[in-house]
Amino acid sequence: MPFHILIIHWICIIKTAYYSLKKSYFLLYLLIIMIQKIKKETILMGNEAIALGIIENGCSVACSYPGTPASEILTSIARYRAAADLKMHIEWSVNEKAAFEVALANSYAGCRSAVAMKQVGLNVALDPLMSSAYTGVMGGFLLVSADDPGPHSSQTEQDSRFVAMLAKIPVLDPSSPREAHDMISAAYALSEKYSVPVMLRPTTRVCHARQNIAPGKPLTMKRKAVFLKDPERWAATPKFRYKLHADLNKKLCLIAAEKELQPSFHADSKITSKNCIVSSGVAYSYILDFLTDYKLLDKVALCKVPMPFPLPDSFLKSITTQFKKILVIEETYPVMELQIHDRRNVTGRLSGHVPAEGEITPDSINHVIRTFFNMPPPSLKPAKAGGQRPSLCPGCPHRATYFAIKKALPQAIYPGDIGCYTLGINLGAVDTCLCMGASINQAAGFYHSLKASASKHMSIVATIGDSTFLHSGITALINAVYNGARFILVILDNSTTAMTGNQPTAATGVRADCTSTTGIHFEKLIEGCGVTYIKNIDSYDVQQIIAAVKDADVYTRKQDGGIAVIISKHPCLVGSKPEQIFSVSVTDDCTGCQYCINNFECPALVLENGKVHINTALCNGCGVCAHVCPVHAIKVEEKIA
C-alpha cells in the first residue's frame, strides 16, 4: 500500500475510534487494532479457516463432494494452494465414498490427508469410515463432517458425533471459526500419534460465521509417499479384524486421557458452585454470551468440551460427584449426555429439558438456562409472518423440463432426487425425495410394486440431476435395467453442481483446480448401463420434451421396451446468461387465469390488477414462458442482441 494511502487509512481509524468510543477506551481500542495489523489477521469464513488450517498442516491430498454447509472448504483449499504454489492433489470426487477412499490411500502411504463433506454425505462414506477405524492410518487423516442442525439445507439434522461414536474415532467440536482452524493441528497430531482417523465436526453456524484469523505459513512436510505392505492390517481377514478392534478400544482409552483435549472450566465461572453447565461447539458460545450478559457466569461452573467423544471416565465421575445439578447442552444428539453413567442429577435432551430436535439458537438457550436457574420465562415476541416459498430461479432450465413432464403425463408418479431441482415439488412434478440417487431405485420399486399387485399400469417419470446421477445414479440404473424395471428417467443436465455453489462435475471436463480433463459422456455411459432408448434435448424446447416424454412412455409399455432415458440439457443460468435473450411481454389477451403463475411459477411472472405482468428486473429473457400461456398472451416480441 502506498505510504500516503497508509497514512490516510490510519487517520480514518483513529478519528472513528476517538469519536465513537469513550476516551478511556480509546487507547485500548487503538492497541487492539495495531495488534491485529501486526499479526496480519484477516476475516475468514469458517470454511475458509478450516481450509487454511488444512493447508498450514502439511496436507498433501484433499478430496470432497460439494454439500452445504461444507462446500467452500475445497474451493478455499484450491485458492490457498494456488497462492502458495504447493504441490498438493485436490479433487471434487464423484461422491463422498470415493473422496474418503482416495484420501485414505494417501494416509496409508504415510502422508497427511483431508476429506470434507456434509453430514448426510458421511452416510455415503460410512462403509470405508467404519473399516478405516480398525485398520487405522499412517499419515494424519482428517475427516471434516459439517453438520446442519435445523436443518437449513439437508434432509436430516443428524449428528456426525454419533457416527464417530459408532466408528469409535475421536471427534473435535469447534465453537467458532478460529477454534475450527486451531483444532486441525491437534487433529493431525492425534491422528498420527494413535494411527486413527480424526473427525472435525463444525456446524452451519461455524462454517458460515466469520472471524479474525492470523494466517500461518504452510507446513512443508518432507515426506515421500511409501506404502509399507502389511496384509494383516491393510487387507485384514475377520480373524485379524478382531485384534484390530481390540487395539482400537485400547487407543480410545488413551485418546480420552489426552491432556490437550480435556474438558475445561471457564476461568470466570464458579467452579465451587453446586450447579454445572457442560457444553461444546457453537452452543457453548451462545451459553457464554447469555451467562455474561445476565451476569450469571460467577454463579455456575461452565465446562467446555473440545472432544465430545471419547470423554474420560475421570471427568464423568468427577462432575457427577462434585455437582448436584448438571445441565448438558449440545447439538444435535445427546452424545456427551449418554456417556454420563450416573444421570440422576443430569438434565439435557434425554430428560426433555433441552429440545430433542431443531437447532440450538440463542432463543432456545435463553429458555433452557432460565429454566435451569428458576428465572422467569422470557417475554414472547410476536412471530414474524412467513416469507415467500423457495422457487427455481428465473430462466432455470429445470422449470421448463418439469412443466413439459407434467404436461405430457399429468397422472404419472414422479420420484425425485436431491438438488435444487427438488423444488419441482412446487410444480407438482416431484412426489418423493429421499436421498442421493433414490429416484431411480424408487422408480424401479414403484414399477415392481404395481406389477406384482396386478395394478393398472401407471406412468413413472423419475428425475435426477447430472451431478447426482454421477454420484449415486449409475449403480441404481444398472440395477433397474438388470431387474427388468420400466420407467422414464429424465436427467436434468445443467452442467454443474448448482445447489452447492456451481462446482464442476465429472461430465464437464474441468477439475477442482480449473485444469482440463476428459469429461464423462452421458450417452455412452447410459448405453453402457444397458439402456437403448436415449434422447438428448435442449431443456428450453418445451414442445420437443413433451413429445419425447409421451414417446418414451409408449416405449416403456412395448413388449420389447424397457427403461427410457431423456437427457434434458441446458446450462445453469447462475453466473451466466441464456444463449438467446428475448424481450418478453404480456398482451391484453391475458385473462388473469393465473395458469402460468400456478403451473410454471417463474418469479418474473407477477399478478397485478387481476392480470399477469413481467417483472423486468427478474426476467432474464429466456422466453420459455411463451409456451405456457393457454391463451397465448405471453409474447416473445423480439430478439435482443
C-alpha positions as CSV (number, residue, x, y, z in Angstrom):
1,M,0.0,0.0,0.0
2,P,1.5,3.5,-0.9
3,F,2.7,5.5,2.1
4,H,0.3,8.4,1.7
5,I,-2.7,6.0,1.4
6,L,-1.5,4.2,4.6
7,I,-1.3,7.5,6.5
8,I,-4.9,8.4,5.4
9,H,-6.0,4.9,6.4
10,W,-4.6,5.2,9.9
11,I,-6.1,8.7,10.3
12,C,-9.6,7.4,9.5
13,I,-9.2,4.6,12.0
14,I,-8.0,7.0,14.8
15,K,-10.8,9.5,14.1
16,T,-13.5,6.9,14.0
17,A,-12.3,5.3,17.3
18,Y,-11.9,8.6,19.1
19,Y,-15.4,9.9,18.3
20,S,-17.2,6.5,18.7
21,L,-15.6,5.3,21.9
22,K,-15.2,6.8,25.4
23,K,-11.7,8.4,25.7
24,S,-10.8,5.9,28.5
25,Y,-11.2,3.1,26.0
26,F,-9.6,4.8,23.1
27,L,-6.0,3.7,23.7
28,L,-7.1,0.1,24.4
29,Y,-9.1,0.1,21.1
30,L,-6.1,1.5,19.2
31,L,-3.8,-1.1,20.7
32,I,-6.1,-3.9,19.6
33,I,-6.2,-2.5,16.1
34,M,-2.4,-2.2,16.0
35,I,-2.0,-5.8,17.2
36,Q,-4.4,-7.1,14.5
37,K,-2.4,-5.2,11.9
38,I,0.9,-6.5,13.2
39,K,-0.4,-10.1,13.4
40,K,-1.8,-9.6,9.9
41,E,-5.2,-11.1,10.8
42,T,-7.8,-11.4,8.2
43,I,-11.6,-12.0,8.4
44,L,-12.3,-15.5,7.2
45,M,-15.5,-17.6,6.8
46,G,-15.4,-20.7,9.0
47,N,-14.9,-23.0,5.9
48,E,-12.0,-20.8,4.8
49,A,-10.5,-21.0,8.2
50,I,-10.8,-24.8,8.1
51,A,-9.2,-24.8,4.6
52,L,-6.4,-22.6,5.8
53,G,-5.7,-25.0,8.8
54,I,-5.5,-27.9,6.4
55,I,-3.0,-26.1,4.2
56,E,-0.9,-25.0,7.2
57,N,-0.6,-28.5,8.5
58,G,1.0,-30.1,5.5
59,C,-1.9,-31.9,3.9
60,S,-0.9,-33.4,0.5
61,V,-4.3,-34.8,-0.7
62,A,-7.7,-33.2,-0.1
63,C,-10.9,-34.6,-1.5
64,S,-14.5,-33.6,-1.2
65,Y,-18.0,-33.8,-2.7
66,P,-19.9,-30.5,-2.5
67,G,-22.7,-30.2,0.0
68,T,-23.8,-27.3,2.1
69,P,-22.5,-26.3,4.7
70,A,-19.1,-27.8,3.7
71,S,-18.9,-26.7,0.0
72,E,-16.5,-23.8,0.4
73,I,-13.8,-25.9,2.1
74,L,-12.2,-27.5,-1.0
75,T,-12.8,-24.3,-3.1
76,S,-10.8,-22.4,-0.4
77,I,-8.1,-25.1,-0.3
78,A,-7.7,-24.7,-4.1
79,R,-7.3,-21.0,-3.7
80,Y,-4.7,-21.2,-0.9
81,R,-2.8,-24.0,-2.7
82,A,-2.5,-21.8,-5.8
83,A,-1.4,-18.8,-3.8
84,A,1.3,-20.7,-2.0
85,D,2.3,-22.7,-5.2
86,L,2.0,-26.0,-3.3
87,K,2.4,-29.5,-4.7
88,M,-0.9,-30.9,-3.5
89,H,-3.6,-33.0,-5.1
90,I,-7.2,-31.7,-4.7
91,E,-10.3,-33.2,-6.3
92,W,-14.1,-32.9,-6.5
93,S,-14.8,-36.6,-6.2
94,V,-18.0,-38.1,-7.7
95,N,-19.2,-39.0,-4.3
96,E,-18.2,-39.0,-0.6
97,K,-17.2,-42.7,-0.6
98,A,-14.8,-42.1,-3.5
99,A,-13.4,-39.0,-1.8
100,F,-12.8,-40.8,1.5
101,E,-11.1,-43.8,-0.1
102,V,-8.8,-41.6,-2.3
103,A,-7.7,-39.6,0.7
104,L,-7.3,-42.7,2.9
105,A,-4.9,-44.3,0.5
106,N,-2.7,-41.2,0.7
107,S,-2.7,-41.7,4.5
108,Y,-1.8,-45.4,4.1
109,A,1.3,-44.1,2.2
110,G,2.3,-42.0,5.2
111,C,1.2,-38.6,4.0
112,R,-1.4,-36.2,5.5
113,S,-4.9,-36.2,4.0
114,A,-8.2,-34.4,4.4
115,V,-11.7,-35.2,3.2
116,A,-14.7,-32.9,3.6
117,M,-18.4,-33.5,3.3
118,K,-21.7,-32.7,4.9
119,Q,-23.4,-34.9,7.4
120,V,-25.6,-36.8,5.0
121,G,-22.6,-37.2,2.8
122,L,-21.0,-39.0,5.7
123,N,-23.7,-41.7,5.3
124,V,-22.3,-42.4,1.8
125,A,-18.8,-42.7,3.2
126,L,-19.8,-44.8,6.2
127,D,-18.5,-48.1,4.8
128,P,-14.9,-47.0,4.4
129,L,-15.0,-45.0,7.6
130,M,-16.0,-48.0,9.8
131,S,-13.3,-50.2,8.3
132,S,-10.6,-47.5,8.4
133,A,-11.1,-47.1,12.2
134,Y,-9.9,-50.7,12.5
135,T,-7.1,-50.6,10.0
136,G,-6.0,-47.1,11.2
137,V,-3.8,-44.8,9.1
138,M,-0.1,-43.9,8.8
139,G,-0.2,-40.2,7.8
140,G,-2.6,-38.0,9.6
141,F,-6.2,-38.4,8.3
142,L,-8.7,-35.5,8.9
143,L,-12.4,-36.1,8.2
144,V,-14.4,-32.9,8.2
145,S,-18.1,-33.6,8.5
146,A,-20.1,-30.4,8.6
147,D,-23.5,-30.8,10.4
148,D,-26.6,-28.9,9.6
149,P,-28.8,-28.6,12.7
150,G,-32.2,-27.1,11.9
151,P,-31.9,-28.4,9.2
152,H,-31.3,-25.5,6.8
153,S,-30.4,-27.3,3.6
154,S,-30.5,-31.0,4.3
155,Q,-32.9,-33.9,4.5
156,T,-31.9,-34.7,8.1
157,E,-30.3,-32.9,11.0
158,Q,-28.3,-35.9,12.1
159,D,-25.3,-35.6,14.4
160,S,-21.9,-36.7,13.0
161,R,-20.6,-37.1,16.5
162,F,-22.9,-40.2,16.8
163,V,-21.2,-41.6,13.7
164,A,-17.8,-41.0,15.3
165,M,-19.1,-43.0,18.4
166,L,-20.3,-45.7,16.1
167,A,-17.0,-45.9,14.3
168,K,-15.0,-45.4,17.5
169,I,-12.9,-42.5,16.4
170,P,-12.3,-39.2,18.2
171,V,-14.3,-36.1,17.2
172,L,-13.5,-32.5,17.8
173,D,-16.3,-30.0,18.2
174,P,-15.3,-26.3,17.4
175,S,-17.3,-23.4,18.8
176,S,-16.0,-20.8,16.4
177,P,-14.2,-20.4,13.0
178,R,-10.9,-19.6,14.9
179,E,-11.2,-22.7,17.0
180,A,-12.0,-24.9,14.0
181,H,-8.8,-23.6,12.4
182,D,-6.7,-24.2,15.5
183,M,-8.1,-27.7,16.1
184,I,-6.8,-29.0,12.8
185,S,-3.2,-29.1,14.2
186,A,-4.4,-31.0,17.2
187,A,-6.4,-33.4,15.0
188,Y,-3.5,-34.3,12.8
189,A,-1.2,-34.7,15.8
190,L,-3.8,-37.0,17.4
191,S,-4.3,-39.0,14.2
192,E,-0.6,-39.7,13.8
193,K,0.0,-40.4,17.5
194,Y,-2.7,-43.1,17.6
195,S,-2.9,-44.0,13.9
196,V,-6.6,-43.3,13.7
197,P,-8.9,-41.1,11.5
198,V,-10.0,-38.0,13.4
199,M,-13.2,-36.2,12.8
200,L,-13.7,-32.4,12.9
201,R,-17.4,-31.6,13.2
202,P,-18.3,-27.9,12.5
203,T,-21.9,-26.9,12.2
204,T,-23.6,-24.5,9.8
205,R,-23.1,-21.6,12.3
206,V,-19.4,-22.3,12.5
207,C,-18.9,-23.0,8.7
208,H,-20.6,-19.8,7.7
209,A,-19.7,-17.4,10.5
210,R,-16.7,-15.1,10.1
211,Q,-13.9,-14.3,12.4
212,N,-10.4,-12.7,12.5
213,I,-7.7,-15.4,11.8
214,A,-4.0,-14.9,11.8
215,P,-2.7,-17.0,8.8
216,G,0.4,-19.0,9.3
217,K,2.9,-20.4,6.8
218,P,2.0,-23.6,5.1
219,L,3.9,-26.6,6.7
220,T,6.1,-28.3,4.1
221,M,6.4,-31.9,5.2
222,K,9.3,-33.6,3.5
223,R,7.6,-37.0,3.3
224,K,7.8,-39.4,0.5
225,A,4.7,-41.5,-0.2
226,V,5.7,-45.0,0.7
227,F,3.2,-47.8,1.1
228,L,4.5,-50.5,3.5
229,K,2.8,-53.7,2.7
230,D,1.1,-55.3,5.8
231,P,-1.8,-57.7,4.7
232,E,-2.7,-58.5,8.3
233,R,-3.6,-54.8,8.7
234,W,-4.5,-53.3,5.3
235,A,-6.3,-56.4,4.0
236,A,-7.2,-58.0,7.3
237,T,-9.5,-61.0,7.3
238,P,-12.2,-61.4,10.0
239,K,-9.7,-63.1,12.4
240,F,-7.3,-60.2,12.3
241,R,-10.2,-57.7,12.4
242,Y,-11.0,-59.0,15.9
243,K,-7.5,-58.0,17.0
244,L,-7.7,-54.6,15.3
245,H,-10.9,-53.9,17.1
246,A,-9.3,-54.7,20.4
247,D,-6.4,-52.4,19.6
248,L,-8.9,-49.6,18.7
249,N,-10.6,-49.9,22.0
250,K,-7.3,-49.5,23.8
251,K,-6.5,-46.5,21.7
252,L,-9.8,-44.9,22.7
253,C,-8.9,-45.1,26.4
254,L,-5.6,-43.4,25.7
255,I,-7.1,-40.7,23.5
256,A,-9.7,-39.9,26.1
257,A,-6.8,-39.1,28.5
258,E,-5.0,-36.7,26.1
259,K,-4.2,-33.6,28.2
260,E,-4.6,-31.1,25.4
261,L,-8.2,-32.1,24.7
262,Q,-9.6,-32.4,28.3
263,P,-12.8,-30.6,29.3
264,S,-12.0,-27.3,31.0
265,F,-14.0,-24.8,33.1
266,H,-14.2,-21.2,32.2
267,A,-11.8,-19.1,34.3
268,D,-14.6,-16.7,35.3
269,S,-17.2,-19.3,36.2
270,K,-17.7,-20.5,39.8
271,I,-16.1,-24.0,40.0
272,T,-17.2,-24.4,43.6
273,S,-20.8,-23.9,42.6
274,K,-23.2,-26.9,43.0
275,N,-24.5,-26.2,39.5
276,C,-22.7,-27.0,36.3
277,I,-23.4,-26.5,32.6
278,V,-21.5,-28.8,30.2
279,S,-21.4,-27.8,26.5
280,S,-19.5,-28.0,23.3
281,G,-19.5,-26.5,19.8
282,V,-21.4,-23.3,18.9
283,A,-23.9,-24.0,21.8
284,Y,-21.0,-23.2,24.2
285,S,-20.5,-19.8,22.6
286,Y,-24.2,-19.0,23.0
287,I,-24.2,-20.1,26.6
288,L,-21.2,-18.0,27.4
289,D,-22.8,-14.9,25.9
290,F,-26.0,-15.5,27.8
291,L,-24.3,-16.0,31.2
292,T,-22.1,-13.0,30.6
293,D,-25.0,-10.7,29.5
294,Y,-27.1,-11.7,32.6
295,K,-24.2,-11.7,35.0
296,L,-24.6,-15.4,35.9
297,L,-21.1,-16.6,35.0
298,D,-20.0,-16.4,38.6
299,K,-22.9,-18.4,39.8
300,V,-22.3,-21.6,37.8
301,A,-19.4,-23.9,36.7
302,L,-19.3,-23.6,32.9
303,C,-17.4,-26.5,31.3
304,K,-16.3,-26.5,27.7
305,V,-15.7,-29.9,26.0
306,P,-13.4,-29.7,22.9
307,M,-13.6,-33.5,22.2
308,P,-17.2,-34.8,22.9
309,F,-16.1,-38.4,22.2
310,P,-14.4,-40.1,23.8
311,L,-14.9,-38.4,27.2
312,P,-12.5,-39.5,30.0
313,D,-14.1,-41.6,32.8
314,S,-12.3,-39.4,35.4
315,F,-14.2,-36.3,34.2
316,L,-17.5,-38.1,34.0
317,K,-17.2,-39.4,37.6
318,S,-15.9,-36.0,38.9
319,I,-18.8,-33.9,37.6
320,T,-21.5,-36.3,38.9
321,T,-20.0,-36.4,42.4
322,Q,-19.0,-32.7,42.6
323,F,-22.2,-31.1,41.3
324,K,-25.8,-31.6,42.4
325,K,-27.3,-30.2,39.3
326,I,-25.8,-30.7,35.8
327,L,-27.2,-29.3,32.5
328,V,-25.8,-30.7,29.3
329,I,-26.4,-28.6,26.2
330,E,-25.2,-29.9,22.9
331,E,-26.1,-30.1,19.2
332,T,-27.9,-32.2,18.0
333,Y,-27.9,-35.6,19.7
334,P,-27.1,-36.4,23.4
335,V,-23.6,-37.6,22.7
336,M,-22.0,-36.3,25.9
337,E,-25.1,-36.9,27.9
338,L,-25.2,-40.6,27.0
339,Q,-21.6,-41.1,28.2
340,I,-22.5,-40.0,31.7
341,H,-23.3,-43.3,33.5
342,D,-25.0,-41.7,36.5
343,R,-27.6,-39.4,35.1
344,R,-29.7,-38.8,38.3
345,N,-28.7,-35.2,38.6
346,V,-28.3,-34.6,34.8
347,T,-30.7,-32.7,32.6
348,G,-30.5,-32.3,28.9
349,R,-32.0,-33.7,25.7
350,L,-32.7,-37.1,27.3
351,S,-34.6,-35.5,30.2
352,G,-36.6,-33.2,27.9
353,H,-35.1,-30.0,29.4
354,V,-33.4,-29.3,26.0
355,P,-35.5,-29.7,22.8
356,A,-34.9,-33.1,21.2
357,E,-34.9,-31.6,17.7
358,G,-34.1,-28.4,16.0
359,E,-31.1,-26.1,16.0
360,I,-29.7,-24.7,19.3
361,T,-30.3,-21.0,19.0
362,P,-29.8,-18.0,21.3
363,D,-33.6,-18.0,21.9
364,S,-33.7,-21.7,22.9
365,I,-30.6,-21.2,25.1
366,N,-32.4,-18.3,26.8
367,H,-35.4,-20.5,27.7
368,V,-33.3,-23.6,28.8
369,I,-30.9,-21.6,31.0
370,R,-33.7,-19.5,32.5
371,T,-35.5,-22.8,33.5
372,F,-32.2,-24.1,34.9
373,F,-31.8,-21.0,37.2
374,N,-35.5,-20.8,38.0
375,M,-35.7,-17.4,36.3
376,P,-39.0,-16.1,34.9
377,P,-39.6,-17.1,31.2
378,P,-38.6,-14.6,28.5
379,S,-41.2,-12.3,27.1
380,L,-42.5,-13.7,23.9
381,K,-42.1,-11.7,20.7
382,P,-44.8,-12.0,18.1
383,A,-43.9,-14.5,15.3
384,K,-43.0,-13.0,12.0
385,A,-45.2,-13.7,9.0
386,G,-43.8,-16.4,6.7
387,G,-42.0,-15.3,3.6
388,Q,-42.3,-16.5,0.0
389,R,-41.6,-20.2,-0.5
390,P,-38.4,-21.1,-2.3
391,S,-38.6,-21.3,-6.1
392,L,-36.4,-22.2,-9.0
393,C,-34.5,-19.2,-10.5
394,P,-35.9,-17.2,-13.4
395,G,-34.9,-18.9,-16.6
396,C,-34.0,-22.2,-14.8
397,P,-33.9,-25.0,-17.4
398,H,-35.4,-27.4,-14.8
399,R,-38.6,-25.4,-14.6
400,A,-39.2,-25.9,-18.4
401,T,-38.5,-29.6,-18.1
402,Y,-40.8,-30.1,-15.2
403,F,-43.6,-28.2,-16.9
404,A,-43.2,-30.4,-20.0
405,I,-43.2,-33.6,-18.0
406,K,-46.4,-32.6,-16.1
407,K,-48.0,-31.5,-19.4
408,A,-47.1,-34.8,-21.1
409,L,-48.1,-37.2,-18.3
410,P,-50.2,-35.4,-15.7
411,Q,-51.2,-38.5,-13.8
412,A,-47.7,-40.1,-13.6
413,I,-45.8,-41.0,-10.4
414,Y,-42.8,-38.6,-10.1
415,P,-39.9,-39.9,-8.0
416,G,-37.5,-37.0,-7.3
417,D,-34.0,-36.6,-6.0
418,I,-31.6,-34.3,-4.1
419,G,-30.7,-31.0,-5.6
420,C,-32.1,-27.5,-6.4
421,Y,-34.4,-29.3,-8.8
422,T,-36.2,-30.8,-5.8
423,L,-38.2,-27.6,-6.0
424,G,-40.0,-29.2,-8.8
425,I,-42.4,-30.2,-6.0
426,N,-43.8,-26.7,-6.4
427,L,-44.8,-27.6,-10.0
428,G,-46.4,-30.9,-8.9
429,A,-43.7,-32.9,-10.6
430,V,-41.8,-34.3,-7.6
431,D,-43.6,-36.9,-5.4
432,T,-40.7,-38.3,-3.4
433,C,-37.3,-37.0,-2.2
434,L,-35.3,-39.5,-0.1
435,C,-31.5,-39.3,-0.7
436,M,-28.9,-39.1,-3.4
437,G,-29.8,-41.5,-6.3
438,A,-33.0,-42.8,-4.7
439,S,-35.3,-41.5,-7.5
440,I,-34.1,-44.3,-9.9
441,N,-34.3,-47.1,-7.3
442,Q,-37.8,-45.8,-6.2
443,A,-39.0,-45.6,-9.8
444,A,-38.0,-49.3,-10.1
445,G,-39.7,-50.1,-6.8
446,F,-42.9,-48.4,-7.9
447,Y,-42.9,-50.4,-11.1
448,H,-42.3,-53.7,-9.4
449,S,-44.9,-52.9,-6.8
450,L,-47.6,-52.1,-9.4
451,K,-46.7,-55.2,-11.5
452,A,-46.7,-57.6,-8.5
453,S,-50.1,-56.4,-7.4
454,A,-51.5,-56.5,-10.9
455,S,-52.5,-52.9,-10.6
456,K,-53.3,-50.7,-13.5
457,H,-50.1,-49.7,-15.3
458,M,-49.1,-46.1,-14.3
459,S,-46.6,-44.0,-16.0
460,I,-43.5,-43.3,-13.9
461,V,-41.1,-40.4,-14.6
462,A,-38.0,-40.2,-12.4
463,T,-35.9,-37.0,-12.4
464,I,-32.3,-36.7,-11.3
465,G,-29.6,-34.1,-11.7
466,D,-26.4,-34.6,-13.7
467,S,-24.1,-34.4,-10.6
468,T,-26.4,-36.6,-8.6
469,F,-26.6,-39.2,-11.4
470,L,-22.8,-39.5,-11.3
471,H,-22.8,-39.6,-7.5
472,S,-25.3,-42.4,-6.9
473,G,-27.5,-42.9,-10.0
474,I,-25.3,-45.2,-12.2
475,T,-25.5,-48.3,-10.0
476,A,-29.2,-47.6,-9.5
477,L,-29.8,-47.5,-13.3
478,I,-27.8,-50.7,-13.8
479,N,-29.8,-52.4,-11.0
480,A,-33.1,-51.2,-12.6
481,V,-32.1,-52.5,-16.1
482,Y,-30.8,-55.8,-14.8
483,N,-34.1,-56.4,-12.9
484,G,-36.4,-55.5,-15.7
485,A,-37.9,-52.3,-14.5
486,R,-39.8,-50.0,-16.9
487,F,-40.0,-46.2,-16.4
488,I,-38.8,-42.9,-17.8
489,L,-35.7,-41.4,-16.4
490,V,-35.1,-37.7,-17.1
491,I,-31.6,-36.5,-16.3
492,L,-31.6,-32.8,-15.6
493,D,-28.2,-31.8,-17.0
494,N,-27.3,-28.2,-16.2
495,S,-23.6,-28.9,-16.5
496,T,-22.8,-28.1,-12.9
497,T,-23.5,-28.9,-9.2
498,A,-25.8,-25.9,-8.9
499,M,-27.3,-26.3,-5.4
500,T,-24.0,-26.2,-3.6
501,G,-22.2,-23.4,-5.5
502,N,-21.7,-24.4,-9.1
503,Q,-18.8,-26.8,-8.6
504,P,-17.8,-28.7,-11.8
505,T,-19.0,-32.3,-12.3
506,A,-17.1,-35.2,-13.9
507,A,-19.0,-34.6,-17.1
508,T,-17.8,-31.0,-17.5
509,G,-14.2,-31.9,-18.2
510,V,-13.0,-29.4,-15.6
511,R,-11.2,-30.4,-12.3
512,A,-11.3,-28.7,-8.9
513,D,-8.2,-26.6,-9.8
514,C,-9.8,-25.5,-13.1
515,T,-7.5,-27.6,-15.2
516,S,-9.0,-29.6,-18.2
517,T,-9.6,-33.3,-18.1
518,T,-11.6,-35.9,-20.0
519,G,-15.3,-35.3,-19.5
520,I,-17.7,-38.2,-19.0
521,H,-20.0,-38.7,-22.0
522,F,-23.5,-39.3,-20.6
523,E,-25.0,-41.1,-23.7
524,K,-22.1,-43.6,-23.8
525,L,-22.3,-44.1,-20.1
526,I,-26.1,-44.7,-20.1
527,E,-25.7,-47.0,-23.1
528,G,-23.1,-49.0,-21.1
529,C,-25.7,-49.4,-18.4
530,G,-27.9,-51.4,-20.8
531,V,-30.3,-48.6,-21.9
532,T,-31.1,-48.5,-25.7
533,Y,-33.7,-45.6,-25.6
534,I,-31.7,-42.4,-25.1
535,K,-32.7,-38.9,-26.3
536,N,-30.8,-35.6,-25.7
537,I,-33.0,-32.5,-25.9
538,D,-32.5,-28.8,-25.0
539,S,-34.4,-28.1,-21.8
540,Y,-35.9,-24.9,-23.3
541,D,-37.5,-26.8,-26.2
542,V,-40.7,-27.5,-24.2
543,Q,-42.7,-28.9,-27.1
544,Q,-39.9,-31.4,-28.1
545,I,-39.6,-32.6,-24.5
546,I,-43.4,-33.0,-24.2
547,A,-43.3,-35.2,-27.4
548,A,-40.3,-37.1,-26.2
549,V,-41.9,-37.9,-22.8
550,K,-45.0,-39.2,-24.5
551,D,-43.0,-41.3,-26.9
552,A,-40.8,-42.6,-24.1
553,D,-44.0,-43.6,-22.2
554,V,-45.1,-45.7,-25.2
555,Y,-41.7,-47.3,-25.4
556,T,-41.9,-48.4,-21.7
557,R,-45.2,-50.2,-22.4
558,K,-44.0,-52.1,-25.5
559,Q,-43.3,-55.8,-25.3
560,D,-39.6,-55.3,-26.2
561,G,-39.4,-52.0,-24.4
562,G,-37.7,-51.1,-21.2
563,I,-36.3,-48.0,-19.4
564,A,-36.3,-44.8,-21.5
565,V,-33.7,-42.1,-20.7
566,I,-34.2,-38.4,-21.7
567,I,-31.3,-36.1,-21.1
568,S,-32.7,-32.6,-20.7
569,K,-29.7,-30.4,-21.2
570,H,-29.2,-26.6,-20.7
571,P,-26.6,-24.7,-18.7
572,C,-27.5,-23.3,-15.3
573,L,-28.0,-19.6,-15.5
574,V,-26.4,-18.7,-12.2
575,G,-23.3,-16.8,-13.3
576,S,-24.1,-17.0,-17.0
577,K,-26.7,-15.7,-19.5
578,P,-29.1,-17.5,-21.8
579,E,-27.6,-18.2,-25.3
580,Q,-30.6,-16.3,-26.7
581,I,-32.2,-13.4,-24.9
582,F,-35.7,-12.3,-25.8
583,S,-37.9,-9.4,-24.9
584,V,-41.0,-10.9,-23.3
585,S,-44.3,-9.1,-22.7
586,V,-47.9,-9.9,-21.8
587,T,-50.6,-8.7,-24.2
588,D,-54.1,-7.6,-23.4
589,D,-55.3,-11.1,-24.2
590,C,-54.3,-12.1,-20.7
591,T,-57.5,-13.4,-18.9
592,G,-55.9,-13.4,-15.4
593,C,-56.4,-17.2,-15.1
594,Q,-53.1,-17.4,-13.4
595,Y,-52.3,-20.7,-15.1
596,C,-48.7,-19.5,-15.8
597,I,-48.2,-18.5,-12.2
598,N,-49.6,-21.6,-10.7
599,N,-48.2,-24.2,-13.1
600,F,-44.9,-22.5,-14.2
601,E,-44.1,-20.4,-11.1
602,C,-41.4,-18.2,-12.6
603,P,-40.6,-15.4,-10.2
604,A,-40.7,-12.9,-13.1
605,L,-44.4,-13.6,-13.7
606,V,-46.4,-11.4,-11.3
607,L,-50.1,-10.7,-10.9
608,E,-51.1,-7.0,-10.9
609,N,-54.7,-5.7,-11.0
610,G,-56.0,-9.1,-12.0
611,K,-53.6,-9.6,-14.9
612,V,-50.1,-11.1,-15.3
613,H,-47.2,-8.8,-15.9
614,I,-43.4,-9.4,-16.5
615,N,-41.1,-8.2,-13.7
616,T,-38.3,-7.0,-16.0
617,A,-35.9,-6.8,-13.0
618,L,-36.2,-10.5,-12.6
619,C,-36.8,-11.7,-16.2
620,N,-33.7,-12.9,-17.9
621,G,-35.2,-13.2,-21.3
622,C,-35.2,-17.0,-21.8
623,G,-38.6,-16.8,-23.5
624,V,-39.8,-20.2,-22.3
625,C,-43.0,-18.9,-20.7
626,A,-44.3,-18.2,-24.2
627,H,-45.1,-21.9,-24.4
628,V,-47.1,-21.9,-21.1
629,C,-50.0,-19.5,-21.5
630,P,-53.2,-21.3,-22.6
631,V,-54.5,-18.2,-24.5
632,H,-51.1,-17.3,-26.0
633,A,-51.0,-13.9,-24.2
634,I,-47.2,-14.1,-23.5
635,K,-45.3,-13.0,-26.5
636,V,-41.6,-13.2,-27.4
637,E,-41.5,-9.9,-29.3
638,E,-38.0,-9.5,-30.5
639,K,-34.5,-10.9,-30.1
640,I,-32.2,-8.6,-28.2
641,A,-28.6,-8.6,-29.5
